Amino acid sequence: DTGVSQNPRHKITKRGQNVTFRCDPISEHNRLYWYRQTLGQGPEFLTYFQNEAQLEKSRLLSDRFSAERPKGSFSTLEIQRTEQGDSAMYLCASSLAGGGDNNEQFFGPGTRLTVL
Amino acid sequence: GNSVTQMEGPVTLSEEAFLTINCTYTATGYPSLFWYVQYPGEGLQLLLKATKADDKGSNKGFEATYRKETTSFHLEKGSVQVSDSAVYFCALRAGSYIPTFGRGTSLIVHP
């Protein structure tokens, strides 16, 4: 396994367009997380899944954002009607469920979104 | 709510210099504390962690001690290398699977 992968790595779009990002977690991990990271800031939590169930959503996740994990494996994050303020790095992470060391999160390289 | 404050960067050092990156936190209860590192073009990697007061996390020559009395978790390394150049994030996790991150501190090490 090569770790968490994200595609595309970079996306440039015009304001008002829809974009979709994909995350492939580590294969045996049943938890998957999405974060947003803007320049000079740490990652901010957006949402997470356990298997196919979306268990928690941040207030940062506006109605224009939707995330899915239909088969409990890969996940997609869609942003509709993009705005310039959506420009950021979108990070995905995955982990096992459970307590202790088992739920260490492993991060992907991120998708950098630029909205013109 | 939970929050993490890190010293602003960039921190610029010569190779073999001593490194300290300060981190203080505010949290309810007894959080676990973490340092992550992000190399250019890569995702965050867990560098070290500590789960209770007075624990010392260590990895790759880096160390940090969980100080409950000062609510701090400062990152130190005795002799930095050019390859340590990266952005370092302090984070905490308290009663949740979701970590709260600091803003990150960029480290630049010159030969």
Interface residues (C-beta under 8 A of the other chain):
Chain A: G3 V4 R31 Y33 G40 Q41 G42 P43 E44 F45 Y48 E56 L91 A93 S95 N103 E104 Q105 F106 F107 G108 P109 G110
Chain B: V4 G41 E42 G43 L44 Q45 L46 F89 A91 Y97 I98 P99 F101 G102 R103 G104
